[in-house]
Amino acid sequence: MSAWLQVASLLSPRFVLATTILAGVSTVPASARAPHGVVVTEHHAATTLHTNTRWRADRRHVLDGVVRVAPGATLSIDAGTQIEAAPGAAVVVDRDGRLNAIGTLFEPIIFRCGDNASATRGCWEGVVIAGNAPLNGGSTNSPQARGVGGSGCAQRADEPLTTAYGGCDAADSSGTLRFVRVEHAMRGLVLLGVGRGTQVEKVQVYGAAAAGVVLRGGTVDLRELVVTGGGDVGIWWSAGWTGRLQFAVVQSPSASLVGLLGQNDAASPDAQPRSAPVISNVSLLQLPTAGPNVGIRLGDGTTADLSNVLVVGYDVALDVDGAATCNRIGTDVRIRHSVVAGVGSLGDPDVDATCTLGDGVENVLLTDPSIGRITDTALLMSLLKSGFGERVPDFRAVAPILTSLAVAPPVDGFFQPAAFVGAVEVVTIQASGIPWFSGWTRDGVVPGAPLLGALQGTVSSATRGALHGARVESGGASTLTAPDGTFSFAGVLAGAAAVHVTTVPGGCTAPAPVSVQVPAGNVGTVSVTVICSAPTIVTSGLVLTYICQNRFRVRNPNDAVLPVTWDVAGTAVSGALSLPARPIGGTFSELFFDAGVTGTVRLLYLGNQIQVKANGGVPTCAP
């Protein structure tokens, strides 16, 4: 679904920009972004920077260990600089230190493993920044903050890569990150008690092993994040984060991924300040996998106000856990003006015994009239231009529903106007600018277009056997079961699929949707059991009819599969049949058999003769 863009390294940035606009792509080759000639390799052993330090773009920076920015010092990194980290290496900004990593559109700052040729997830530690902003937990003895000078607020000391973090200054600044990529780290970007004076925008975390962006307390605001190829969690907050987030994409192939994971404190869910972010314009895109995944998980006391969120392809769209969170639904926990597409189920079916709203707590949020649900596979695939592509993923939306359901973000000095659901503006003929993620992000995470498979299964009842003519729906497609209760769908988006049996016979109850994994290029199978009362069998309605030669037909008007036998009188010829139940809404099912010899054929049910028909071998059956 995406084009392959190849731009020679000698092309000018202006020509590259024009090519990007015309092609509608999201990635410009690194060769077009790095004009600086690297003249020397500069190794950085495990050390602490006590004075202001500058890393220049004309040098190859190799981290041989943990480089720490001490309190009072600032590490400044030039646009276009590439930092190569050894296993165990990290950049750590201690509380009262600062990091200014300011790249540009075609010269992003890149943190990565070694020479990146053999990089694997988690091959270095990542970027960790500590600040002086409020959080919860720990002890209430923070030192004097550099900004407001306050002390005695909560601080934590549970991060092994840095000293204590957190404090009294909500406006604290730990520096600026702009046009930055962090590749293949254990955790990409970790922000610990970081204040809203810190600027974080246009940051991509690619291929993290554990989590893409971690927010532990603090008030920092973030804008224009791209988390791709990640591990367990896309964006994870806890410990009283009260910041804001706008324009973020989480796209990953991980089987166990949680797109957004929100917590307050597991041990003290009501700890103050409570995690309470305001989030708008996020796209959560789950790629085809063979394992469980959740779009949004909220628990352990967090609240959240989410709007304009697009959730695509997860097994479960939303999971809410714990009384401290779920009992605030509708007041402090809100999801509005969003779109859920192609998910296995809206809410997690786990038991939420502590929630006053019961096990359907998630559906209370997701049945808000401002939230749209899309199950049609073709429409699902058209939501993004190429959000699942490998080389140049294009996260721009194209579905009209993403504008019709949108709401204006809050007007508070941080949020930018955005009349669309999801992280990227809906594509229109009039849209002429390049999207915000284009030019500085790296490749996608899976090859080609969305992967497809097939889905097949059976619908049956313990009391009636295979159900004939039951309507089955999945991904917006619909079909009826065959006489043997089977059904199938072709061209199903690989990953989690939900199977709904929507029409069943009288005396039966339609079951809850069943989730099944559809492997790419293969067939996912599922068996759906329907609870039915025992049917009343009317044997007088069984009709045996002679057709031609030695061929007979049996019709069954009952709502159950009937096992019958037949024999030819005076011979040893006999057989057994399983008569399908009559189709739902129909009058009978029918089955044909060949007696093989001329004679009188008897039809028996449970050993009792029902009907007798003779055949003379004529007329000859038509071919």
C-alpha positions as CSV (number, residue, x, y, z in Angstrom):
1,M,0.0,0.0,0.0
2,S,3.0,2.4,0.3
3,A,5.4,3.6,-2.4
4,W,9.1,3.0,-2.2
5,L,10.9,6.4,-2.2
6,Q,14.5,6.4,-3.3
7,V,16.3,9.8,-3.3
8,A,19.9,10.1,-4.2
9,S,22.2,11.6,-1.6
10,L,23.1,14.4,-3.9
11,L,19.6,15.8,-4.2
12,S,19.0,19.1,-2.5
13,P,16.8,19.3,0.6
14,R,14.3,21.4,-1.4
15,F,14.0,18.8,-4.1
16,V,13.6,16.0,-1.5
17,L,10.9,18.0,0.3
18,A,9.0,18.5,-3.0
19,T,9.3,14.8,-3.8
20,T,8.0,13.9,-0.4
21,I,4.9,16.1,-0.9
22,L,4.2,14.5,-4.2
23,A,4.7,10.9,-3.1
24,G,2.8,11.3,0.1
25,V,5.4,9.4,2.0
26,S,6.7,9.5,5.6
27,T,10.4,8.8,5.4
28,V,13.2,10.5,3.6
29,P,16.5,8.5,3.3
30,A,19.1,9.2,5.9
31,S,21.6,10.2,3.2
32,A,19.4,13.2,2.4
33,R,19.5,14.3,6.0
34,A,23.1,14.1,7.0
35,P,25.2,16.7,5.1
36,H,27.9,16.8,7.7
37,G,31.1,14.9,6.9
38,V,32.2,12.8,9.9
39,V,35.9,13.6,10.4
40,V,36.7,11.9,13.7
41,T,35.3,9.2,16.1
42,E,34.8,10.4,19.6
43,H,34.4,7.7,22.3
44,H,32.6,8.5,25.5
45,A,33.4,6.1,28.3
46,A,31.2,5.8,31.3
47,T,31.5,9.3,32.8
48,T,29.7,12.2,34.4
49,L,29.6,15.5,32.7
50,H,29.9,18.3,35.3
51,T,30.2,21.2,32.9
52,N,28.3,22.3,29.8
53,T,29.2,20.0,26.9
54,R,28.5,20.1,23.1
55,W,28.4,17.1,20.8
56,R,29.1,18.2,17.3
57,A,27.5,16.6,14.2
58,D,30.8,16.3,12.3
59,R,31.9,13.6,14.7
60,R,30.9,10.0,15.3
61,H,29.9,9.7,18.9
62,V,30.3,6.3,20.5
63,L,28.9,5.6,23.9
64,D,31.0,2.9,25.7
65,G,29.0,3.2,28.9
66,V,26.5,5.4,30.8
67,V,27.1,9.1,30.1
68,R,25.6,11.1,32.9
69,V,24.7,14.8,32.9
70,A,25.3,16.1,36.4
71,P,23.2,18.7,38.2
72,G,24.0,22.1,36.9
73,A,25.4,20.8,33.6
74,T,23.8,20.9,30.1
75,L,24.6,18.5,27.3
76,S,23.8,20.1,23.9
77,I,23.7,18.0,20.7
78,D,23.9,19.5,17.3
79,A,21.3,18.7,14.5
80,G,22.3,15.7,12.4
81,T,24.5,14.2,15.2
82,Q,24.5,10.4,15.4
83,I,25.2,8.7,18.7
84,E,26.1,5.0,18.7
85,A,25.7,3.1,21.9
86,A,27.4,-0.1,23.2
87,P,25.4,-2.7,25.2
88,G,24.6,-1.3,28.6
89,A,25.3,2.3,27.5
90,A,22.8,5.1,28.2
91,V,22.4,8.9,28.3
92,V,21.2,9.8,31.7
93,V,20.2,13.4,32.8
94,D,20.2,13.6,36.6
95,R,17.8,16.0,38.4
96,D,19.0,19.6,37.8
97,G,20.9,18.6,34.7
98,R,19.6,19.4,31.2
99,L,19.7,17.9,27.7
100,N,19.2,20.1,24.6
101,A,19.0,17.7,21.6
102,I,17.5,19.9,18.8
103,G,17.5,18.4,15.3
104,T,15.9,19.6,12.2
105,L,13.5,18.1,9.6
106,F,16.3,16.7,7.4
107,E,18.9,16.5,10.2
108,P,17.4,14.6,13.1
109,I,19.5,13.6,16.0
110,I,19.8,9.8,16.1
111,F,20.6,7.6,19.1
112,R,21.2,4.0,18.1
113,C,23.1,0.8,18.7
114,G,26.7,0.5,17.3
115,D,26.7,1.0,13.6
116,N,23.0,-0.2,13.4
117,A,23.9,-3.0,11.0
118,S,23.2,-5.7,13.6
119,A,20.9,-3.8,16.0
120,T,18.4,-5.7,18.0
121,R,15.8,-4.5,20.5
122,G,17.2,-3.7,23.8
123,C,20.9,-3.5,22.7
124,W,21.4,-0.4,24.8
125,E,19.6,1.2,27.7
126,G,18.1,4.4,26.2
127,V,17.7,8.1,27.2
128,V,16.7,8.8,30.8
129,I,15.8,12.3,32.1
130,A,15.0,13.2,35.7
131,G,13.4,16.4,36.8
132,N,11.9,18.4,39.7
133,A,8.2,18.2,39.0
134,P,5.6,16.9,41.4
135,L,4.8,13.2,41.6
136,N,3.5,10.7,44.1
137,G,5.1,7.9,46.1
138,G,8.5,7.7,47.7
139,S,9.4,10.2,50.5
140,T,8.4,13.8,51.0
141,N,11.8,15.2,51.4
142,S,12.8,16.6,48.0
143,P,15.6,19.1,48.0
144,Q,15.3,22.7,47.0
145,A,14.1,22.9,43.3
146,R,16.1,25.0,40.9
147,G,13.1,26.9,39.7
148,V,10.7,27.8,42.5
149,G,13.1,26.9,45.2
150,G,10.5,24.8,47.1
151,S,11.5,21.7,49.0
152,G,9.9,18.9,51.0
153,C,7.7,17.5,48.1
154,A,7.5,13.8,47.1
155,Q,10.6,12.3,45.4
156,R,11.3,8.8,44.3
157,A,14.6,6.8,44.1
158,D,13.4,3.7,42.3
159,E,15.2,4.2,39.0
160,P,18.5,2.3,38.9
161,L,20.0,4.5,36.2
162,T,19.6,7.8,38.1
163,T,19.5,9.3,41.5
164,A,16.3,10.6,43.1
165,Y,13.8,12.5,41.0
166,G,10.7,14.6,41.5
167,G,10.1,17.7,43.5
168,C,8.1,20.9,44.0
169,D,8.5,22.7,40.6
170,A,5.7,21.9,38.1
171,A,7.3,24.3,35.6
172,D,10.8,22.8,35.8
173,S,12.8,22.5,32.6
174,S,15.1,19.6,31.8
175,G,15.8,20.9,28.3
176,T,14.5,20.4,24.8
177,L,14.1,17.3,22.6
178,R,13.1,18.0,19.0
179,F,13.5,16.0,15.9
180,V,15.1,13.1,17.8
181,R,15.1,9.4,17.1
182,V,15.9,6.7,19.7
183,E,16.4,3.3,18.1
184,H,16.6,-0.2,19.6
185,A,16.9,0.8,23.2
186,M,15.6,-1.2,26.2
187,R,13.3,1.7,27.0
188,G,13.4,4.5,24.4
189,L,12.7,7.7,26.3
190,V,12.2,7.7,30.1
191,L,10.9,10.9,31.7
192,L,11.0,10.9,35.5
193,G,9.3,13.8,37.3
194,V,10.0,16.0,34.3
195,G,8.3,19.4,34.4
196,R,6.3,21.3,31.8
197,G,9.1,23.7,31.0
198,T,10.7,20.8,29.2
199,Q,9.9,20.7,25.5
200,V,9.4,17.3,23.9
201,E,8.2,17.2,20.3
202,K,8.9,15.3,17.1
203,V,10.5,12.3,18.8
204,Q,10.4,8.8,17.4
205,V,11.2,5.7,19.5
206,Y,11.9,2.7,17.2
207,G,12.3,-0.9,18.1
208,A,12.3,-0.5,21.9
209,A,12.4,-3.8,23.8
210,A,10.2,-2.9,26.8
211,A,8.5,0.4,26.4
212,G,8.7,3.3,24.0
213,V,8.0,6.3,26.1
214,V,7.8,6.1,29.9
215,L,6.3,8.9,32.0
216,R,6.7,8.5,35.8
217,G,5.1,11.4,37.5
218,G,5.8,15.0,36.4
219,T,3.9,17.5,34.4
220,V,5.8,17.4,31.0
221,D,3.7,17.9,27.8
222,L,4.5,16.0,24.7
223,R,3.6,16.6,21.1
224,E,4.2,14.6,17.8
225,L,5.5,11.3,19.0
226,V,6.0,8.2,16.8
227,V,6.5,4.9,18.6
228,T,7.1,2.0,16.1
229,G,8.4,-1.5,16.2
230,G,8.2,-1.5,20.0
231,G,7.9,-4.1,22.7
232,D,5.4,-4.4,25.5
233,V,4.1,-0.9,25.8
234,G,3.9,2.1,23.5
235,I,3.4,5.0,25.9
236,W,3.3,4.3,29.7
237,W,2.5,6.7,32.5
238,S,2.3,6.3,36.2
239,A,3.1,7.9,39.6
240,G,1.1,11.1,39.1
241,W,1.8,12.3,35.5
242,T,-0.5,15.2,34.9
243,G,0.8,16.4,31.6
244,R,-0.7,16.7,28.1
245,L,-0.2,14.7,24.9
246,Q,-1.2,15.6,21.4
247,F,-0.4,13.9,18.0
248,A,1.1,10.5,18.8
249,V,1.3,7.3,16.8
250,V,1.9,3.9,18.3
251,Q,2.4,1.2,15.7
252,S,3.9,-2.2,16.6
253,P,4.0,-5.9,15.6
254,S,4.4,-7.1,19.2
255,A,2.0,-9.8,20.2
256,S,1.7,-8.5,23.8
257,L,1.6,-4.8,23.1
258,V,-0.5,-2.3,25.1
259,G,-0.8,0.9,23.1
260,L,-1.4,3.3,26.0
261,L,-0.9,2.0,29.5
262,G,-2.0,4.4,32.3
263,Q,-1.5,3.8,36.0
264,N,-1.3,5.8,39.2
265,D,0.3,3.6,41.9
266,A,-0.3,-0.1,42.3
267,A,0.3,-0.1,46.0
268,S,-1.6,3.2,46.7
269,P,-4.1,3.8,43.9
270,D,-5.4,7.0,45.5
271,A,-1.9,8.6,45.9
272,Q,-1.8,12.3,45.1
273,P,-1.2,13.9,42.8
274,R,-3.2,11.4,40.9
275,S,-2.1,10.5,37.3
276,A,-4.6,12.6,35.2
277,P,-3.3,13.3,31.7
278,V,-5.3,15.1,29.0
279,I,-4.7,13.4,25.6
280,S,-6.0,14.2,22.2
281,N,-5.3,13.0,18.6
282,V,-3.6,9.6,19.1
283,S,-3.5,6.7,16.6
284,L,-3.0,3.3,18.1
285,L,-2.3,0.8,15.3
286,Q,-1.9,-2.9,16.0
287,L,-0.3,-4.9,13.2
288,P,-1.2,-8.5,12.5
289,T,0.1,-10.8,15.3
290,A,-0.5,-14.2,16.9
291,G,-1.0,-13.0,20.4
292,P,-3.1,-10.9,22.8
293,N,-2.9,-7.1,22.8
294,V,-4.8,-4.1,24.2
295,G,-5.3,-0.7,22.7
296,I,-5.8,1.3,26.0
297,R,-5.3,-0.1,29.5
298,L,-6.2,2.2,32.5
299,G,-5.9,1.1,36.1
300,D,-4.3,1.5,39.5
301,G,-6.0,4.7,40.2
302,T,-5.2,6.7,37.1
303,T,-7.8,9.0,35.5
304,A,-7.5,10.3,31.9
305,D,-9.4,12.5,29.5
306,L,-9.0,11.1,26.0
307,S,-10.5,12.5,22.8
308,N,-9.9,12.1,19.0
309,V,-8.3,8.6,19.5
310,L,-8.2,6.1,16.7
311,V,-7.8,2.4,17.9
312,V,-7.2,-0.1,15.0
313,G,-6.8,-3.8,15.0
314,Y,-6.3,-4.8,18.7
315,D,-7.7,-7.9,20.3
316,V,-9.3,-5.6,23.0
317,A,-9.9,-1.9,22.5
318,L,-10.0,-1.0,26.2
319,D,-9.3,-2.6,29.5
320,V,-10.1,-0.8,32.8
321,D,-9.0,-2.3,36.1
322,G,-9.4,-1.5,39.7
323,A,-12.1,0.5,41.6
324,A,-9.9,3.6,41.9
325,T,-10.1,4.0,38.2
326,C,-13.3,2.3,37.0
327,N,-15.5,4.0,39.6
328,R,-14.4,7.4,38.1
329,I,-15.7,6.6,34.7
330,G,-17.9,9.4,33.4
331,T,-16.3,12.0,35.6
332,D,-12.5,11.8,35.7
333,V,-12.1,9.0,33.2
334,R,-13.5,9.8,29.8
335,I,-13.0,8.7,26.2
336,R,-14.9,10.7,23.7
337,H,-15.1,11.5,20.0
338,S,-13.0,8.5,19.0
339,V,-13.1,5.6,16.5
340,V,-12.6,1.9,17.2
341,A,-11.9,-0.2,14.1
342,G,-11.3,-3.9,13.5
343,V,-10.9,-4.9,17.1
344,G,-11.7,-8.3,18.5
345,S,-13.8,-6.9,21.3
346,L,-14.6,-3.4,22.7
347,G,-13.9,-4.3,26.4
348,D,-11.8,-6.8,28.2
349,P,-14.0,-9.7,29.3
350,D,-12.1,-10.1,32.6
351,V,-14.0,-10.0,35.9
352,D,-14.1,-6.5,37.3
353,A,-15.4,-7.4,40.7
354,T,-14.4,-4.1,42.4
355,C,-16.2,-1.9,39.8
356,T,-19.6,-0.7,40.6
357,L,-20.4,-0.8,36.9
358,G,-19.5,-4.6,36.8
359,D,-17.7,-6.6,34.1
360,G,-19.0,-4.4,31.3
361,V,-17.3,-1.3,32.7
362,E,-15.4,-0.7,29.4
363,N,-18.5,-0.7,27.3
364,V,-19.9,2.1,29.4
365,L,-17.1,4.3,28.0
366,L,-17.1,2.9,24.5
367,T,-20.8,3.1,23.8
368,D,-20.7,6.8,24.1
369,P,-22.6,8.2,21.0
370,S,-19.6,10.2,20.0
371,I,-17.5,7.1,19.5
372,G,-17.7,5.3,16.1
373,R,-17.1,1.6,15.5
374,I,-16.0,0.2,12.2
375,T,-16.1,-3.5,11.5
376,D,-15.9,-3.6,7.7
377,T,-12.6,-4.9,6.6
378,A,-12.3,-2.9,3.4
379,L,-13.1,0.3,5.3
380,L,-10.6,-0.6,8.0
381,M,-7.9,-1.0,5.4
382,S,-8.7,2.4,4.0
383,L,-8.5,4.3,7.3
384,L,-4.8,5.1,6.7
385,K,-3.0,5.7,3.4
386,S,-0.3,3.2,4.4
387,G,0.0,3.1,8.1
388,F,1.0,-0.6,8.0
389,G,3.7,-0.2,5.4
390,E,7.4,-1.2,5.7
391,R,9.6,1.4,4.1
392,V,7.5,4.5,4.1
393,P,4.5,4.2,6.4
394,D,2.0,7.0,5.9
395,F,-0.2,7.5,8.9
396,R,-2.5,10.1,7.3
397,A,-6.2,9.2,7.5
398,V,-8.6,9.0,4.6
399,A,-11.9,7.9,6.1
400,P,-14.6,10.7,6.4
401,I,-15.8,9.3,9.8
402,L,-12.6,10.6,11.2
403,T,-13.6,14.2,10.6
404,S,-17.3,13.8,11.3
405,L,-16.8,12.5,14.9
406,A,-13.9,14.8,15.8
407,V,-14.0,17.4,18.6
408,A,-11.9,20.5,19.0
409,P,-9.0,19.9,21.5
410,P,-9.0,22.0,24.7
411,V,-8.0,25.7,24.2
412,D,-5.3,26.1,26.9
413,G,-2.2,27.3,25.2
414,F,-0.8,23.8,24.5
415,F,-3.2,22.0,22.3
416,Q,-3.2,22.9,18.6
417,P,-6.4,23.0,16.5
418,A,-7.2,19.6,15.0
419,A,-10.6,18.8,13.4
420,F,-9.9,15.0,13.1
421,V,-9.7,11.8,15.0
422,G,-6.3,10.2,15.1
423,A,-2.8,11.6,15.1
424,V,-2.6,12.9,11.5
425,E,-4.8,15.2,9.5
426,V,-7.3,13.6,7.2
427,V,-6.2,13.6,3.6
428,T,-8.2,15.9,1.3
429,I,-7.6,17.3,-2.2
430,Q,-6.9,20.6,-0.6
431,A,-4.3,19.3,1.8
432,S,-1.0,20.4,0.3
433,G,1.5,20.3,3.2
434,I,3.6,17.3,4.2
435,P,2.5,15.5,7.4
436,W,4.3,16.2,10.7
437,F,5.9,12.8,10.8
438,S,7.5,13.0,7.3
439,G,11.2,13.6,6.7
440,W,12.7,12.7,10.0
441,T,11.2,9.3,11.0
442,R,12.7,6.0,9.9
443,D,11.1,3.0,8.2
444,G,8.0,1.0,9.3
445,V,8.1,-2.4,10.9
446,V,6.4,-5.0,8.6
447,P,6.6,-5.7,4.9
448,G,4.1,-4.6,2.4
449,A,0.4,-4.0,2.7
450,P,-1.8,-5.4,5.5
451,L,-1.5,-9.1,5.7
452,L,-4.5,-11.2,5.0
453,G,-5.6,-14.7,5.9
454,A,-8.9,-16.7,5.9
455,L,-11.3,-17.6,8.6
456,Q,-13.5,-20.8,8.9
457,G,-15.4,-22.5,11.6
458,T,-18.6,-24.3,12.7
459,V,-21.7,-23.3,14.6
460,S,-23.4,-26.1,16.6
461,S,-25.5,-26.9,19.6
462,A,-25.1,-29.7,22.1
463,T,-28.8,-30.5,21.8
464,R,-29.4,-30.0,18.1
465,G,-26.0,-30.6,16.4
466,A,-24.8,-28.5,13.5
467,L,-26.9,-25.4,13.0
468,H,-27.9,-24.8,9.4
469,G,-28.5,-21.3,8.1
470,A,-27.2,-19.4,11.1
471,R,-25.9,-16.0,10.2
472,V,-22.3,-15.3,11.0
473,E,-20.6,-11.9,10.9
474,S,-16.9,-11.0,11.2
475,G,-15.1,-7.8,10.2
476,G,-18.2,-6.4,8.5
477,A,-18.7,-9.5,6.3
478,S,-21.7,-11.8,6.7
479,T,-22.5,-15.4,5.6
480,L,-24.8,-18.3,6.5
481,T,-23.7,-21.6,7.8
482,A,-23.9,-24.6,5.4
483,P,-26.0,-27.7,6.2
484,D,-23.1,-29.1,8.2
485,G,-22.8,-25.9,10.3
486,T,-19.6,-24.7,8.6
487,F,-18.8,-21.2,7.4
488,S,-15.8,-19.4,5.9
489,F,-14.5,-15.9,5.1
490,A,-11.7,-15.1,2.7
491,G,-9.5,-12.0,2.7
492,V,-9.6,-11.4,6.4
493,L,-7.1,-9.0,8.0
494,A,-4.5,-11.1,9.8
495,G,-4.6,-10.8,13.6
496,A,-7.5,-10.9,16.0
497,A,-11.0,-11.3,14.5
498,A,-14.3,-11.4,16.3
499,V,-17.0,-13.9,15.2
500,H,-20.6,-13.0,15.9
501,V,-23.5,-15.5,15.4
502,T,-26.4,-13.1,15.0
503,T,-29.3,-15.4,13.9
504,V,-30.1,-18.7,15.6
505,P,-33.2,-21.0,15.6
506,G,-36.1,-20.5,18.0
507,G,-35.3,-21.9,21.4
508,C,-31.6,-20.9,21.1
509,T,-29.7,-17.9,22.5
510,A,-27.2,-16.0,20.3
511,P,-23.8,-16.4,22.0
512,A,-21.3,-13.7,22.9
513,P,-18.7,-12.8,20.2
514,V,-15.9,-15.3,20.0
515,S,-12.3,-14.1,19.3
516,V,-10.0,-16.0,16.9
517,Q,-6.5,-15.4,15.6
518,V,-6.2,-15.3,11.8
519,P,-2.6,-16.1,10.8
520,A,-1.2,-14.1,7.8
521,G,-1.4,-16.3,4.6
522,N,-3.2,-19.1,6.5
523,V,-6.5,-20.1,8.0
524,G,-7.8,-19.4,11.5
525,T,-10.4,-21.8,12.8
526,V,-13.1,-21.4,15.4
527,S,-16.0,-23.5,16.8
528,V,-19.0,-21.6,18.1
529,T,-21.3,-23.3,20.5
530,V,-24.9,-22.1,20.8
531,I,-27.1,-22.9,23.8
532,C,-30.4,-24.3,22.7
533,S,-33.3,-26.1,24.4
534,A,-33.9,-29.7,23.4
535,P,-36.1,-29.8,20.2
536,T,-39.3,-31.7,19.8
537,I,-38.7,-34.3,17.0
538,V,-41.6,-34.8,14.6
539,T,-40.8,-38.0,12.7
540,S,-44.0,-37.7,10.7
541,G,-42.5,-34.9,8.8
542,L,-39.6,-37.1,7.5
543,V,-40.2,-37.7,3.9
544,L,-38.5,-40.4,1.8
545,T,-38.8,-39.9,-2.0
546,Y,-37.7,-42.1,-4.9
547,I,-35.9,-39.9,-7.5
548,C,-34.5,-42.1,-10.3
549,Q,-32.6,-45.4,-10.7
550,N,-31.4,-46.2,-7.2
551,R,-31.4,-42.6,-6.0
552,F,-33.5,-41.4,-3.0
553,R,-34.1,-38.1,-1.2
554,V,-34.9,-37.5,2.5
555,R,-36.3,-34.3,3.8
556,N,-36.1,-33.2,7.5
557,P,-38.4,-30.5,8.9
558,N,-36.9,-30.5,12.4
559,D,-34.6,-28.0,14.0
560,A,-32.0,-30.7,14.9
561,V,-29.6,-33.0,13.1
562,L,-31.2,-36.4,13.0
563,P,-29.3,-39.7,12.6
564,V,-31.3,-42.1,10.5
565,T,-30.5,-45.5,8.8
566,W,-31.9,-47.1,5.7
567,D,-31.8,-50.6,4.3
568,V,-33.0,-52.5,1.2
569,A,-35.5,-55.2,2.3
570,G,-34.3,-58.8,1.7
571,T,-30.6,-57.7,1.2
572,A,-27.6,-56.9,3.3
573,V,-27.5,-53.5,1.8
574,S,-27.8,-50.6,4.3
575,G,-26.5,-47.3,5.3
576,A,-26.5,-44.4,7.8
577,L,-27.3,-40.7,7.2
578,S,-27.0,-37.6,9.3
579,L,-29.9,-35.4,8.2
580,P,-29.0,-31.7,8.5
581,A,-31.4,-29.5,10.6
582,R,-33.8,-27.4,8.6
583,P,-32.3,-24.0,7.8
584,I,-33.3,-21.1,10.0
585,G,-36.4,-19.6,8.5
586,G,-36.8,-22.6,6.1
587,T,-39.2,-25.5,6.0
588,F,-36.9,-28.5,5.6
589,S,-33.4,-29.7,4.7
590,E,-32.8,-32.5,2.2
591,L,-30.2,-35.1,1.6
592,F,-29.7,-37.5,-1.3
593,F,-28.3,-41.1,-1.2
594,D,-27.9,-44.0,-3.6
595,A,-29.2,-47.4,-2.5
596,G,-26.9,-49.1,-5.0
597,V,-29.4,-51.9,-5.8
598,T,-33.0,-52.3,-7.0
599,G,-35.5,-53.1,-4.2
600,T,-37.6,-51.7,-1.4
601,V,-35.9,-49.1,0.7
602,R,-36.8,-48.5,4.3
603,L,-36.1,-45.4,6.3
604,L,-35.6,-45.9,10.1
605,Y,-35.1,-43.4,13.0
606,L,-33.9,-44.9,16.3
607,G,-34.7,-48.4,14.9
608,N,-38.3,-47.5,14.1
609,Q,-39.5,-47.6,10.5
610,I,-40.6,-44.2,9.2
611,Q,-41.3,-44.7,5.5
612,V,-40.9,-47.3,2.8
613,K,-40.3,-46.6,-0.9
614,A,-39.6,-49.0,-3.8
615,N,-37.4,-48.4,-6.9
616,G,-37.3,-50.3,-10.1
617,G,-34.1,-48.8,-11.4
618,V,-36.0,-46.5,-13.8
619,P,-36.1,-43.9,-15.0
620,T,-32.4,-43.4,-15.6
621,C,-30.9,-40.5,-13.7
622,A,-29.9,-37.5,-15.9
623,P,-26.2,-36.8,-15.8
